């Protein structure tokens, strides 16, 4: 893996980590059950994407 590719993967990991934490925070703060469930699903999806990027290393 080149240094540019490594920087891209590290950047993508950072973005996915932010999306995971924002989704989790939003799901905990929402009072609408359906919307909160959707945010939980988004958190799981971003966790999967994070893990896929992490496996590239």
N, C-alpha and C positions, 0 to 999 in steps of 0.2 A: 504494500500500500504506500502510495506516495505521501509526502508531507501535506500536500494540498487536500488529498482525499481524507487523510486523518483529521485535518482541521475541519473539513465538512462534517465528518461523522461526530466529532466532538461538539460542533455547533448544533447539529441536529439533536444530539442527546440533551443538550441544555434546553433547547426549545421544547422537546417532549417532556422533560422534567417540569418545566414551567406549566405546560398544559395539564399535566397530571395534577399538580398541586392546586391550580386554579379550578379545575373541575371538581376536585374533592372539596375544596373550600365552598364553592357555590352549592354543591349538593347538600352540604351540611347547613347552609344558611337558608335555603329555599323552603317555603312552607307548602308549596304545591307539590303533592306527592308524585304526580306524573313527571313534572319537570325535574324534580329531585332524582327520580329514577333514571331519567335520560342523562343527567349529568354523571351519575354513577357509571352508566354504560360508556360515556365518553372517557371517563377516568380509566376504565378497564381497557378501552381501545388504545389510549395513549400509553398505557403500561405495556401493552403488546408491542406497539411500535418502538418504544424505548428499548425493550428487550431485543427486538430484531436488530436495531442499530448497534446495541452492545455486543451482540454476537458477531458483528463484523470485525471486531477488534480481536 
